[in-house]
Amino acid sequence: MTCEAASELGVPTVVLAARSDDAAAPVASEVLVGEADDTDAVRALARRCDVVTFDHEQVDLDGLHALECEGVVLHPSVETLRVAVDKAEMRVRLSAAGIPVPGFEVLGVPGTVHDPEDVAAAIAAFAASRAEKWPVVLKAVRGGYDGKGVWPVENEVAARQVADEAALASTPLLVEAHVDIDTELAVVIARGADGTTAAWPPVETAQIDGVCREVRYPGDLDVDLAARAESIALEVAAVVGATGVLAVELFASGGDLVVNEIAARPHNSAHWTIEGSTTSQFENHVRAVLGLPLGDTSPLARNVTSVNVFGAAPGETRGPADGLSAALAVRGAHVHLYGKAPRAGRKLGHVTVCGDDPVEVRGRAWSAARALGTPVPDAIGLGTP
């Protein structure tokens, strides 16, 4: 989608892909096959580009730092990526800047094996120090995404089990307070290298099993909460020195807001901006990393719902392309399929619907997603078709 946005501006793109048939390959100007954590492969990419940017966090920061020292232009920078990639770095940096985050403690450092008994004892001490005690949440400092590397634990026995598994994988952990979540929301910011910013309005997200299933603008967010969320996100973007798109995911709890995660790249929570905003997140990401003026982020509709398309149940051979005709028959449905092989639980695309009535817009978006084979989680609350 970034390549498509670049193409509309006449900007050629070179993609470093793990496989020649990766989703971006058909729309890129040129494709190099290689791994994103291979410094030589990224160096080969950089030789063909004025600017190198990213669409995920599975990168080698030390290798990228070496490239930066060689004069390769990286947007976002290694310093920004470090905060997005390393949850301990993120919590420490944001907390030091006065940005609200859950209470936390870092239990290890990358590359060091820590005694699981000591780690479990530290987790228990952290829980004991808090009024609410258990549960607490354990997170892998690096490598987690879409719910992976996150373990809510209810007691010392469960904590020791995670500590044992983390020690075997040499995975340092972060322990943080469990947050009673009223609402999950996200704010996406575009920021230029000169510090200029453009923010899309906050959206309400539905995260199920750690994976985003639905995004709604404006959702049920009240005006005051949305304004505070946007202010926090702009502050985060400045603290981490972002260039390009930065997504800030937050929890609302009892009227308070805390930052949960950040992503220094175009983000699932702003896919709705392709049809729902004057300038999409992908176009503004291209503009920002190339030093071009940022585009208007005003919404084009009173209500927008974007639903992620997922692979059907195990054993189901039907893919989303089989339901494309039925999905496109849903009034106002904008379908985006990523060209990925269907697999249960795999994100295969998204559907966006814009309109005036929030209930109708949401219903039509889910109707199209269902037509594409997407199971509807019970927690979404739509019932059966």
Helices and strands as residue ranges (DSSP letters): H 2-8, E 14-17, G 25-27, E 30-33, H 39-47, H 61-69, H 78-85, H 87-96, E 104-106, H 116-128, E 136-140, E 150-153, H 156-168, E 173-177, E 183-191, E 197-199, E 203-208, E 211-217, H 223-240, E 244-253, E 256-263, G 268-270, H 273-276, H 281-289, E 303-310, G 320-323, H 324-328, E 334-337, E 347-355, H 358-371, G 378-380
